[in-house]
Amino acid sequence: MSRLGKMAVTIPAGCQVRTEGNNVIAKGPKGELKFAGSDDVDVKIEGSSIKFAPRNNSKRARAMWGTTRAQVQNIITGSTKGFEKKLEITGVGYKAAVAGKTLQLSLGYSHDVNFPIPDGITVVTPKPTEITISGNDRQRVGQVASEIRAWRGPEPYKGKGVKYEGEFIFRKEGKKK
């Protein structure tokens, strides 16, 4: 039994949810999101909550039960509140700035890295060493944050690079004389 799948998802005020076959569509103040569900999971809207149940007792149906519930919760949260990831830049001369639809990163290379900001994603740099990525699709926000971090991940000796806010970097001891 899926512990997560058994819990119902509550629909907040200001969000409209409807189903079309296996698809679940949520519309809220941040936009409209769609999730294409699996044939193995039954989705029912009952009042202001959504309930999920596997259609049979196969291993795939039980696996997709909790996954479907989590994905529907994400599209409802994304259409009402949105998602946000913060990155921190550490290192001498390392900085970021937004210019139009590109993020310019100075990460110690001989050239600046110009990262194109995808549609539906908002990137803000409140300080030159902080990047805030926000949008309504959780997967896309995380993917963009991961791609930016991949340009110069944090290294274990001095901690220089791009890291997630609150991420712990295991530090190594340098050479000894």
Disulfide bonds with the S-S distance in Angstrom:
none
